Amino acid sequence: MAWVRTNTIATGATDTFGEDAYYVSRCREGDDTAMRILIGRHRKRLVRIAANSLRDAHEAEDVVQDTFLKAFRELPRLREDRAFSGYLYRICVRLCMDRLRSRRPEPGLVDRAVNAEGSSVETKVLVSKLLQHLTPDLRLTLVLREMEQLSYEEIAETMDVPIGTVRSRLHAARERFRELWSAATEGE
């Protein structure tokens, strides 16, 4: 392979643009094995992103399945010079955002929050509940940065927004989360 570009958005240093491009070309020729390989390479991270965003493992599995269906259905439209992993993650994030937009936060959730000073399980439950009160754009930006550890550039590419938008969304998300956290843990 003469030219290989590391794709850090996908799965880290072991995933390369060239290897995915090879399997994508095989998929375009109808190779089911290549499709299974691509699914295997990207499924775990997609599930983690969707689960962290949606806070529901079953819904995350549905989103990942929809992501792969859409990606493989539209595979002929993918440009040869585009990374397959970035393409997948953009689809997954958009599907998560659609689901989050259709949800309504549970009223009074912050008032009924669990004791955050207790166990780490209680803290995780509180974080999960508080995240539900952020708008979908803010929530996904915060999840991609803090939980998935993506760089600002990777978030911008995944969400298809400028880096400045990522920065402003992160600032707003962190401020709103701090307010919610303070309200939920006041008097503990």
C-alpha positions, 0 to 999 in steps of 0.5 A, spaced: 500 500 500 503 506 497 499 511 501 496 510 508 493 516 512 491 514 519 484 515 521 484 517 528 476 519 528 475 511 527 478 507 532 485 510 533 492 508 530 490 501 528 485 504 523 487 506 516 484 510 511 487 505 506 485 499 509 478 502 509 478 504 502 480 497 500 474 494 504 469 499 501 471 498 494 470 491 495 463 492 498 461 496 492 463 490 488 458 486 492 463 483 497 459 481 503 465 479 507 468 486 506 462 489 509 462 484 515 469 486 516 467 494 516 462 493 521 466 489 525 472 494 525 467 500 527 461 497 530 464 497 537 466 505 537 459 507 534 455 503 539 459 507 545 458 514 541 450 512 541 450 509 548 453 515 551 449 520 547 442 517 548 444 513 555 440 507 552 443 501 550 437 498 546 436 505 543 444 505 541 444 498 538 438 501 533 441 507 531 448 503 530 444 498 525 440 504 522 447 507 521 450 501 517 444 500 513 444 508 511 451 508 510 451 501 505 445 504 502 449 510 500 456 507 499 456 509 492 455 516 493 461 516 498 467 520 495 473 516 494 478 521 498 473 521 504 474 516 510 469 511 511 470 512 518 468 519 518 462 518 514 460 513 519 460 517 525 457 523 521 451 518 520 451 516 527 451 523 530 446 525 526 441 519 527 443 520 535 441 528 534 434 526 531 432 522 536 435 526 542 431 532 538 424 528 539 425 527 546 422 531 552 426 531 558 423 529 564 420 534 568 423 536 575 428 531 574 433 535 577 429 536 583 429 528 584 436 527 582 440 522 587 445 524 592 451 525 588 456 525 594 454 517 594 457 512 590 460 513 583 454 509 580 449 514 583 454 520 580 453 516 573 446 516 574 446 523 576 450 525 570 446 521 565 440 525 568 443 531 567 445 530 560 438 529 558 437 537 560 442 539 555 439 541 547 441 535 543 447 539 539 450 541 546 449 534 549 452 531 543 458 536 543 459 535 550 459 527 549 464 527 543 469 531 547 469 529 554 467 521 553 469 520 547 475 524 547 475 527 540 479 533 538 475 539 536 477 538 529 474 531 529 468 534 533 467 539 527 468 534 522 463 529 525 458 534 526 459 538 520 460 545 523 466 550 524 471 549 530 468 555 532 461 552 533 464 546 537 468 551 542 462 555 543 457 549 544 462 546 549 462 552 553 455 553 553 454 545 555 459 546 560 456 552 563 449 549 563 451 542 566 455 546 572 448 550 573 444 543 573 449 540 577 449 545 582 442 545 583 441 538 583 447 537 589 445 543 593 445 542 600 448 535 600 
